[in-house]
Amino acid sequence: GHVVESARDTFTSGTTPVEGYSTAIADALAHQADVIFLAGTDVDAVRLAHEIGILSRAQPDNTALANLKVLTGPAVATSLLLGEGDSADAFLARSFPEDMQRIYVLAYADPSEWSNVPQLEQPTLFTDWAGIFQNQKESANNAPPPDQNAIMTYDAVRVLARAASYVKGALNGPNVRAMLNALGNGPLPAFDGASGRISFDSLGNPGDKALVMLQVRQDQTTGASTFAMVRLFGALH
């Protein structure tokens, strides 16, 4: 495939209404694109996906519209896409789950990335989470599974603690930073986090860090929308 760059700025994040995305959709179709990359928020993703759905239902023979997808970044992986909340956009997501299924999200982490790993090899975060936050008899009173923010926060605290444990001299910022940079580089092993393996290159960027592509899907039993893993990139452990 190839990337089509459009010179037109067709939306204002969080402000453009559903019908305002028709220009971006027309632009994508004119360039025979099959995916629109949206650098926006969850609200923008809901509205764009719904407008694609509206246009597709009005033109049922248009296969390009029928197959048009939306690709977004980590900020969009929120429960709004699943229809949770009382806003107008949450109502759209609840009312038109088939439109939300056009959305694919690249997320920093998700419990589903471990679905193909034996449970004994999975991070303890998930069993600990269930024991602490999902121990009520009434399922409605239980917390949802940890999202990427919870998982990344958990990893951030633990990887800092691990780096600090390797410091031989004064426990200060520069020495902890040096140990962080040493993880996975030389004798110190990479850190096995709940979001995947953590190590850093010479510029401080994560090395081969796991990313998960999620799609909004509808549970066949309950009818509720959920995030499901489509593909895993990078190293888990």
SVG drawing of the C-alpha trace seen along z (x, -y; Angstrom):
<svg xmlns="http://www.w3.org/2000/svg" viewBox="-30 -23 59 45">
<polyline fill="none" stroke="black" stroke-width="0.4" points="0.0,0.0 0.9,-3.7 0.2,-6.7 -1.8,-9.6 -1.1,-13.0 -4.0,-15.5 -3.2,-19.2 -6.6,-20.0 -7.2,-20.4 -10.8,-19.1 -11.6,-18.9 -11.1,-20.6 -10.5,-18.1 -13.4,-17.8 -15.5,-20.3 -16.3,-19.1 -19.7,-17.5 -20.5,-14.2 -21.4,-15.6 -18.3,-17.7 -16.2,-14.6 -17.7,-14.1 -14.9,-16.1 -12.2,-13.9 -14.2,-10.8 -14.6,-12.1 -10.9,-12.9 -10.1,-9.4 -12.4,-7.9 -11.0,-10.1 -7.5,-8.8 -8.8,-5.2 -7.7,-4.9 -8.9,-2.1 -7.9,-3.5 -8.1,-7.0 -5.5,-7.7 -7.1,-10.1 -4.7,-12.1 -7.5,-13.1 -9.4,-12.1 -12.0,-9.4 -14.8,-11.9 -13.4,-12.5 -13.1,-8.8 -16.7,-8.2 -18.0,-11.0 -15.8,-10.0 -16.8,-6.4 -20.4,-7.2 -20.3,-9.5 -18.7,-6.7 -21.5,-4.5 -24.2,-7.0 -22.8,-7.5 -22.3,-3.7 -25.9,-2.9 -27.1,-5.6 -24.9,-4.0 -25.2,-0.2 -23.5,0.6 -20.4,-1.4 -17.8,1.2 -15.1,-1.4 -17.3,-3.0 -18.4,0.4 -14.7,1.3 -13.3,-2.1 -11.6,-1.9 -10.3,-4.4 -6.9,-4.0 -6.1,-5.9 -3.5,-6.3 -3.4,-5.4 -5.4,-8.4 -8.5,-7.0 -8.5,-3.7 -11.2,-4.7 -14.5,-3.3 -16.3,-6.0 -15.8,-3.9 -17.7,-1.1 -20.6,-3.4 -19.9,-4.0 -21.0,-7.3 -23.9,-9.7 -22.6,-12.1 -24.1,-12.4 -21.1,-10.7 -21.4,-7.8 -25.1,-7.5 -23.9,-7.3 -21.4,-4.6 -24.1,-2.6 -26.7,-3.1 -24.4,-2.3 -21.9,0.4 -21.4,1.5 -20.0,-1.9 -17.5,-1.7 -16.3,1.6 -14.6,-0.4 -12.2,-1.8 -8.7,-0.3 -6.5,-1.6 -2.8,-1.3 -2.5,-1.1 0.5,-1.0 -0.9,2.0 -4.0,4.1 -4.7,7.3 -5.6,9.1 -2.0,9.0 -1.3,11.9 -4.2,14.0 -1.9,16.5 0.5,16.8 0.0,19.5 -1.4,18.0 1.5,19.0 3.8,16.9 1.5,13.9 2.2,10.8 0.7,11.1 -1.0,7.7 -4.0,9.3 -4.7,11.8 -4.0,9.2 -6.3,6.8 -9.1,9.4 -8.6,10.2 -8.7,6.5 -11.0,4.8 -13.2,7.6 -14.2,9.5 -17.8,8.5 -20.7,11.0 -22.6,8.4 -20.6,8.0 -21.9,4.4 -20.0,3.5 -16.7,4.8 -14.1,2.6 -13.3,3.2 -10.0,4.8 -7.0,2.6 -6.7,0.2 -3.4,-0.9 -3.1,-3.8 -3.3,-1.5 -0.9,1.0 1.7,-1.6 1.5,-3.3 2.1,0.1 5.1,0.7 6.5,-2.7 6.6,-2.4 8.1,1.1 10.7,0.5 11.9,-2.6 12.1,-0.4 14.0,2.3 16.5,-0.3 17.0,-1.8 17.7,1.7 20.7,1.9 22.3,-1.4 25.6,-0.7 26.4,-4.3 24.2,-7.2 20.5,-6.7 19.9,-9.8 18.4,-10.7 21.4,-10.3 22.3,-6.9 18.8,-5.6 18.7,-6.9 22.0,-5.1 20.5,-1.9 17.4,-2.4 19.5,-2.9 21.4,0.3 18.3,2.5 18.6,5.1 22.0,3.6 24.8,5.8 24.6,7.8 21.4,6.4 18.3,8.1 15.4,6.2 12.5,5.6 9.5,7.9 6.5,5.6 2.8,6.1 2.9,4.0 5.7,6.1 9.5,6.2 11.1,2.9 14.6,1.7 16.0,-1.5 18.3,-2.5 21.1,-5.0 18.6,-7.8 16.3,-6.7 13.6,-5.3 12.0,-1.9 13.6,0.9 11.2,3.3 8.4,2.3 5.2,4.2 2.3,2.3 -1.2,3.8 -3.7,3.1 -7.2,3.2 -10.5,3.3 -14.0,2.5 -16.0,5.6 -19.4,6.7 -19.7,9.7 -21.8,12.3 -23.4,13.4 -24.0,10.1 -24.1,7.7 -21.8,5.4 -18.9,3.7 -15.4,4.6 -11.8,4.1 -10.3,7.1 -6.7,7.6 -6.1,7.8 -2.3,7.8 0.7,7.6 3.8,5.7 7.1,6.0 8.3,8.2 6.2,9.3 8.9,11.0"/>
</svg>
